[in-house]
């Protein structure tokens, strides 16, 4: 006997029957058909990078580098890291360690208006 058939006509504890094949309600913020228009974007690969800081080096200093060489960056300790998607600043956050790998916990998402200002 199929267990799915035996559960179809069971009544919930409140005594009201529910339709077994009731459609799931969609997010009310989406207009009808909008989801299907954007589905093709979900599999587009994006380049995500996190910037700890920057430094300017001379070629002669670059050639002197060896193991243990320290490069001073322009950011101070504790300052938020920048998250870029396809070379555009999207968010800021703090470094975290997850299962021996580095990650970033987002603390601020850059507003669309701020992103537009940076373009101009």
Residue pairs with C-beta under 8 A, 6 or more apart in sequence:
8 20
9 17
9 20
11 17
12 18
26 35
46 85
46 86
47 85
47 86
47 87
48 83
48 84
48 85
49 83
49 84
49 87
50 81
50 82
50 83
50 84
50 104
51 81
51 82
51 84
52 73
52 75
52 81
52 95
53 73
53 74
53 75
54 73
54 74
54 75
55 71
55 72
55 73
55 74
57 71
80 92
80 93
80 94
80 107
80 108
81 92
81 93
81 94
81 95
81 104
82 89
82 91
82 92
83 89
83 90
83 91
83 92
83 93
83 104
83 106
84 90
88 115
88 118
89 110
89 115
89 118
90 109
90 110
90 115
91 106
91 108
91 109
91 110
92 106
92 107
92 108
92 110
93 104
93 105
93 106
93 107
93 108
94 104
94 105
94 107
95 102
95 103
95 104
96 102
96 103
96 104
96 105
97 103
